[in-house]
Amino acid sequence: MTAGKRVVNVINLGRMGYLRANDVQMRHARQLLDELAGKPSSKGTNVLLLVEHTPVYTVGVRNQQYSPEDAFRLKSLGAEYYKTNRGGLITFHGPGQLVAYPVLNLQHFKPSMKWYISALENTLIKTCQKFGITARTTADTGVWVEDRKIASIGVHGSRFVTTHGCSLNCNIDLNWYKHIVPCGLQGKEVTSLTKETGQDVPLNDTISPFLSSFQEIFDCDLEYNLLEAHEMEEFIANQHLLTQRMQNIQQSVRQMSTSAVHQPQAVDPIIANPMW
């Protein structure tokens, strides 16, 4: 750990249902809030929770347009459905998607929700760059590859203690999004690292790039002492393999880009087959 740097503890929850993961983040948030309130023996910790959810649709605070019939319809697909206190409209979380819940006291960073959202966006953009993908922000929420949404952001803040967070599509089944208008954006396509690179990019391959990007953007040290010992050993052992795999994916993306330049009449299947 670098002397004087703020520390964020990384906890990998693995695959977990939405309510259980929500309980974990709210308990960490309560510890930070109790510490701010000066409650005796209360000591909070800045944590970054990583999770892969079982299928679930969640709705943010602007949920008036979603009826009980909508909830029933979505549940009938085999997913859960929950209303939350995060910002934003409806989205989907499920297998093949990296979800990150930073539970932070922003007074240890910068007491600004606007800064915080920008930092999450830049973390996701930098993560995509490590796979050879040029991502950006637009007037719409989230992170985009051209006009295709690859990552979502929906947060909540109370006394500058953050909950909820962001999600990055890795090799998620994009068909889940066909049943909703993601984040209320009509006519927009949803994409993933797998779809953009043309190679399978499983969630585990994105954890290390995401963490290094988070560490750089949030200017913090990451500690993994809250991980199980076998998880920490596996994480360290996989670093070289992940680096090599990312280099292979980047090379593939460059080759795809070069091919597109030399064959302008070829149709890009990603653009030619919109979801809606």
C-alpha positions as CSV (number, residue, x, y, z in Angstrom):
1,M,0.0,0.0,0.0
2,T,1.3,3.5,-0.9
3,A,1.8,5.7,2.2
4,G,-0.9,8.3,2.6
5,K,-3.2,6.9,-0.2
6,R,-6.8,6.2,0.5
7,V,-7.7,2.5,0.6
8,V,-10.6,0.7,-0.9
9,N,-11.3,-2.9,0.0
10,V,-12.3,-5.2,-2.9
11,I,-14.9,-7.9,-2.1
12,N,-15.8,-10.4,-4.9
13,L,-19.3,-11.7,-4.1
14,G,-19.3,-14.1,-7.0
15,R,-22.7,-15.0,-8.4
16,M,-25.5,-13.7,-6.1
17,G,-29.1,-12.8,-6.2
18,Y,-30.0,-9.1,-6.2
19,L,-31.6,-8.8,-2.7
20,R,-28.7,-10.6,-1.0
21,A,-26.1,-8.4,-2.7
22,N,-28.2,-5.3,-1.9
23,D,-28.2,-6.3,1.8
24,V,-24.4,-6.6,1.7
25,Q,-23.9,-3.1,0.2
26,M,-26.5,-1.5,2.6
27,R,-24.7,-2.9,5.6
28,H,-21.4,-1.4,4.5
29,A,-23.2,1.9,3.8
30,R,-24.8,1.9,7.2
31,Q,-21.4,1.5,8.8
32,L,-20.0,4.5,7.0
33,L,-23.1,6.6,7.8
34,D,-23.0,5.6,11.5
35,E,-19.3,6.6,11.6
36,L,-20.2,10.0,10.1
37,A,-23.0,10.4,12.7
38,G,-20.4,9.8,15.5
39,K,-22.0,6.6,16.8
40,P,-19.8,4.9,19.4
41,S,-17.7,2.0,18.1
42,S,-18.8,2.6,14.5
43,K,-16.1,2.4,11.9
44,G,-16.8,2.2,8.2
45,T,-14.7,1.0,5.4
46,N,-14.6,2.1,1.8
47,V,-15.4,-1.1,-0.2
48,L,-15.8,-2.1,-3.9
49,L,-18.3,-4.9,-4.2
50,L,-18.1,-7.0,-7.4
51,V,-20.9,-9.3,-8.3
52,E,-22.5,-11.3,-11.1
53,H,-26.3,-11.3,-10.6
54,T,-28.7,-14.0,-11.3
55,P,-31.3,-12.6,-13.9
56,V,-33.0,-9.5,-12.5
57,Y,-34.7,-6.3,-13.9
58,T,-34.3,-3.3,-11.7
59,V,-36.1,0.1,-11.8
60,G,-34.7,3.3,-10.5
61,V,-36.6,6.1,-8.7
62,R,-38.4,7.2,-11.8
63,N,-40.6,4.1,-11.7
64,Q,-44.1,5.5,-12.2
65,Q,-44.4,4.2,-15.8
66,Y,-43.9,0.6,-14.8
67,S,-47.1,-1.2,-13.8
68,P,-47.7,-4.4,-11.9
69,E,-48.4,-6.0,-15.3
70,D,-44.9,-5.0,-16.5
71,A,-43.4,-6.7,-13.4
72,F,-45.5,-9.9,-14.0
73,R,-44.5,-10.0,-17.6
74,L,-40.8,-9.7,-16.8
75,K,-40.9,-12.2,-14.0
76,S,-42.6,-14.6,-16.3
77,L,-39.3,-14.6,-18.4
78,G,-37.5,-16.2,-15.4
79,A,-36.0,-13.0,-14.0
80,E,-36.6,-11.2,-10.7
81,Y,-37.9,-7.6,-10.7
82,Y,-37.2,-4.9,-8.0
83,K,-37.8,-1.2,-7.5
84,T,-34.7,0.5,-6.1
85,N,-33.6,4.0,-4.9
86,R,-30.9,4.4,-7.5
87,G,-31.1,7.0,-10.3
88,G,-32.2,6.0,-13.7
89,L,-35.0,3.9,-15.3
90,I,-35.1,0.2,-16.0
91,T,-32.2,-2.1,-16.7
92,F,-31.2,-5.7,-16.6
93,H,-28.5,-7.5,-14.7
94,G,-27.5,-11.2,-15.2
95,P,-24.8,-13.8,-15.9
96,G,-22.0,-12.5,-18.1
97,Q,-22.2,-9.0,-16.7
98,L,-19.8,-7.4,-14.2
99,V,-21.6,-5.3,-11.6
100,A,-19.7,-3.0,-9.3
101,Y,-21.1,-1.4,-6.2
102,P,-18.6,1.1,-4.8
103,V,-19.7,1.9,-1.2
104,L,-17.5,5.0,-0.6
105,N,-17.4,8.0,1.7
106,L,-16.8,10.6,-1.0
107,Q,-15.3,12.9,1.6
108,H,-12.3,10.7,1.4
109,F,-12.2,11.4,-2.3
110,K,-14.1,14.4,-3.6
111,P,-17.5,15.4,-2.1
112,S,-19.3,15.6,-5.4
113,M,-21.7,13.2,-6.9
114,K,-21.1,14.8,-10.3
115,W,-17.4,14.0,-9.9
116,Y,-18.2,10.5,-8.8
117,I,-20.4,9.6,-11.8
118,S,-17.7,11.0,-14.1
119,A,-15.1,8.9,-12.3
120,L,-17.2,5.7,-12.9
121,E,-17.7,6.6,-16.5
122,N,-13.9,7.1,-17.0
123,T,-13.2,3.8,-15.2
124,L,-15.5,2.0,-17.6
125,I,-14.1,3.8,-20.7
126,K,-10.5,2.9,-19.6
127,T,-11.6,-0.7,-19.0
128,C,-13.0,-0.9,-22.6
129,Q,-9.8,0.6,-23.9
130,K,-7.8,-2.3,-22.5
131,F,-9.8,-4.6,-24.8
132,G,-9.1,-2.4,-27.8
133,I,-12.6,-0.8,-27.7
134,T,-13.1,3.0,-28.0
135,A,-15.9,3.9,-25.7
136,R,-17.3,7.3,-24.7
137,T,-20.0,9.2,-22.9
138,T,-22.8,11.0,-24.6
139,A,-25.8,13.2,-23.6
140,D,-27.5,9.9,-22.6
141,T,-26.4,8.1,-19.4
142,G,-23.9,5.3,-19.4
143,V,-20.9,4.4,-21.6
144,W,-21.3,3.9,-25.4
145,V,-19.4,2.4,-28.3
146,E,-20.6,4.6,-31.1
147,D,-24.4,4.5,-30.6
148,R,-24.4,1.1,-28.7
149,K,-24.6,1.1,-25.0
150,I,-22.0,-1.2,-23.3
151,A,-22.2,-0.1,-19.7
152,S,-24.8,1.4,-17.4
153,I,-24.6,3.7,-14.3
154,G,-27.2,4.2,-11.6
155,V,-26.2,5.5,-8.2
156,H,-27.5,6.8,-4.9
157,G,-25.8,9.1,-2.4
158,S,-26.6,10.0,1.2
159,R,-24.3,12.4,3.0
160,F,-21.8,11.6,0.3
161,V,-21.9,7.9,1.0
162,T,-22.5,6.0,-2.2
163,T,-24.6,2.9,-3.0
164,H,-25.5,1.1,-6.2
165,G,-23.0,1.7,-9.1
166,C,-22.3,0.5,-12.6
167,S,-22.4,-2.6,-14.8
168,L,-20.3,-3.7,-17.8
169,N,-21.6,-6.2,-20.4
170,C,-19.1,-8.9,-20.9
171,N,-20.6,-12.0,-22.6
172,I,-24.1,-11.5,-21.3
173,D,-27.1,-12.8,-23.3
174,L,-28.3,-9.6,-24.9
175,N,-31.7,-11.0,-25.6
176,W,-32.8,-10.1,-22.1
177,Y,-32.8,-6.5,-23.2
178,K,-35.3,-7.1,-26.0
179,H,-38.1,-7.1,-23.4
180,I,-37.5,-3.6,-22.1
181,V,-36.5,-0.1,-23.2
182,P,-33.1,0.0,-21.4
183,C,-32.8,3.2,-19.3
184,G,-35.8,4.6,-21.2
185,L,-33.8,5.2,-24.4
186,Q,-36.0,4.3,-27.4
187,G,-34.3,2.9,-30.5
188,K,-30.9,2.4,-28.9
189,E,-28.9,-0.8,-29.2
190,V,-27.2,-2.6,-26.3
191,T,-23.8,-4.3,-26.9
192,S,-21.1,-6.1,-25.0
193,L,-17.3,-6.7,-24.9
194,T,-17.9,-10.0,-26.7
195,K,-20.0,-8.5,-29.4
196,E,-17.6,-5.6,-30.0
197,T,-14.4,-7.7,-30.1
198,G,-15.8,-10.7,-31.9
199,Q,-14.3,-13.0,-29.2
200,D,-15.8,-14.5,-26.0
201,V,-14.9,-12.2,-23.1
202,P,-16.1,-13.9,-19.9
203,L,-16.7,-11.8,-16.7
204,N,-13.6,-13.1,-15.0
205,D,-11.4,-11.7,-17.7
206,T,-12.7,-8.2,-17.0
207,I,-12.1,-8.0,-13.3
208,S,-8.4,-7.3,-13.4
209,P,-8.7,-4.6,-16.1
210,F,-11.7,-3.0,-14.3
211,L,-9.8,-2.9,-10.9
212,S,-6.7,-1.4,-12.4
213,S,-8.8,1.2,-14.1
214,F,-10.7,2.0,-10.9
215,Q,-7.5,2.3,-9.0
216,E,-6.0,4.8,-11.4
217,I,-9.2,6.9,-11.8
218,F,-10.0,7.0,-8.1
219,D,-6.4,7.4,-7.2
220,C,-6.5,4.8,-4.4
221,D,-4.9,1.6,-3.2
222,L,-6.9,-1.6,-3.4
223,E,-6.7,-4.2,-0.8
224,Y,-8.0,-7.7,-1.1
225,N,-7.8,-8.9,2.5
226,L,-11.5,-9.3,2.6
227,L,-11.4,-11.9,-0.2
228,E,-11.2,-15.6,0.7
229,A,-7.6,-16.9,0.6
230,H,-8.2,-19.2,-2.4
231,E,-9.8,-16.3,-4.3
232,M,-6.8,-14.1,-3.7
233,E,-4.4,-16.8,-4.9
234,E,-6.4,-17.4,-8.0
235,F,-6.6,-13.6,-8.7
236,I,-2.8,-13.3,-8.5
237,A,-2.1,-16.4,-10.5
238,N,-4.4,-15.2,-13.4
239,Q,-2.7,-11.9,-13.9
240,H,-0.3,-13.0,-16.6
241,L,-2.9,-15.1,-18.4
242,L,-5.3,-12.2,-18.4
243,T,-2.7,-9.8,-19.8
244,Q,-1.9,-12.2,-22.6
245,R,-5.6,-12.7,-23.4
246,M,-6.2,-9.0,-23.5
247,Q,-3.3,-8.5,-25.9
248,N,-4.8,-11.2,-28.2
249,I,-8.2,-9.5,-28.1
250,Q,-6.7,-6.1,-28.8
251,Q,-4.8,-7.5,-31.8
252,S,-8.0,-9.1,-33.1
253,V,-9.9,-5.8,-32.8
254,R,-7.1,-4.0,-34.7
255,Q,-7.3,-6.6,-37.5
256,M,-11.0,-6.1,-37.7
257,S,-10.6,-2.4,-37.9
258,T,-8.0,-2.8,-40.7
259,S,-10.2,-5.1,-42.6
260,A,-13.1,-2.6,-42.4
261,V,-10.8,0.1,-43.9
262,H,-9.7,-2.0,-46.8
263,Q,-13.2,-3.4,-47.5
264,P,-15.6,-0.4,-47.2
265,Q,-18.4,-2.2,-48.9
266,A,-18.6,-4.9,-46.3
267,V,-21.5,-4.8,-43.9
268,D,-20.8,-4.6,-40.2
269,P,-23.0,-7.3,-38.6
270,I,-23.1,-5.4,-35.4
271,I,-24.6,-2.3,-37.0
272,A,-26.7,-4.2,-39.5
273,N,-28.6,-6.2,-36.9
274,P,-29.9,-3.8,-34.4
275,M,-31.8,-5.2,-31.4
276,W,-34.9,-3.1,-32.0
